[in-house]
Amino acid sequence: MKKKSIRIRLTFYIVLLLTCVCILLTVLSIYNANQSFVVPFLFEETETDSREERASVDTGESYVYMLPEETSSQAEEGSIVITQARRDFNIYSIGIMAAVIIGGGIMSYFLLGRALKPLRRLSGEIGQITENELSQHIDGISSQDEIGSLADSFNRMLERLDKSFSEQKRFSSDAAHELKTPLAVIKTNIDVLRLDETPEPEEYEKTLTVIERQLKRMMTLVDNLFAMTAQHSYDFNDTVDFDRMFRDIIAELTPRIREKNLEINLHHSGFHITANSVMLTRAFSNLVENAVKYNIEGGRIDISTESEDKRYVITIADNGIGIPPEKLENIFKPFYRADESRSGTEGAGLGLAIASEIITTHGGTISARSQDGQTVFTVLLPII
């Protein structure tokens, strides 16, 4: 079924409304003309006529006036003239009505075409935009009305789509790179092993150790990627005790904490929240692990939970190597790492991204600030 343009539809509605109004006005004008001029004239008394010459006959419903013969002839001629005039007036009124409707419809069609010209231009420019031209903006729509607002909104939507597609492309590229690197290491070690016709058992052991380490790295990466794509498929029916959760996290990270001789200060709160225990624990585990990984030898980590305005405020602070201020806004993006300070550490750069996704799914927010080596992650969660 062929679609009708807005111009045609609006013109049809205007003509329909104009027709109704014109018919109403024409009917009223004809009625008023008959009542105000025709009916009084038919019963107007002539100069020779007198009330005494009339004879009235009561019919039970109305009175029929009997006129003298001469007066009756004059009245008949006058009635014929008035009837013809009334017919001419009706035809003239209907003709004017038709002219107004047709003229109004034509004028409406052309005026609407002029008014909707920016919309047609906008539609044409939108139709030319492809997935490879999302950075292109719609220019030249300067009308200060809804069409101009629509063009501005569409430009903002293009900016968001372009940013989203760029992030998706970067995510795919980074994921492919992170998976390719351990595969390349495995292949290289196998090729080196094959160069020796009679490799020693120690060489086999060394190669197997490398392969095992790289396979573990790939499994961790795949597990993290799966966690990011399954953020919205779990329930929120668990009661999570913050103190117990952080004690369990610290216990799991104890070997790495001792390796760096770190001081951990966990401030008791006694608060608990209804959430998904596994996912929320994973989010905070990533944050604490991040504080351990990028801390200095003999550093300190402070963990506290407070209640404020119907929400929990959880802070995880460390005095490690810090984060450059210009890179703070990107640290929650997948695979992003501040290369200058973190290039020597392991990991794919998914920990903070996963933590951010989990906390957002729980209705909370996460932010970070860093200054003079002091890095503080702040998590806000609604009290449920």
PyMOL commands that set and color helices and strands:
alter all, ss='L'
color gray80, all
select helices_A, chain A and resi 6-42+51-53+69-115+117-127+146-195+201-229+242-252+254-259+277-293+325-330+339-342+351-361
alter helices_A, ss='H'
color red, helices_A
select strands_A, chain A and resi 55-58+63-66+238-241+263-266+272-275+300-307+311-318+365-371+374-382
alter strands_A, ss='S'
color yellow, strands_A
deselect
rebuild
show_as cartoon
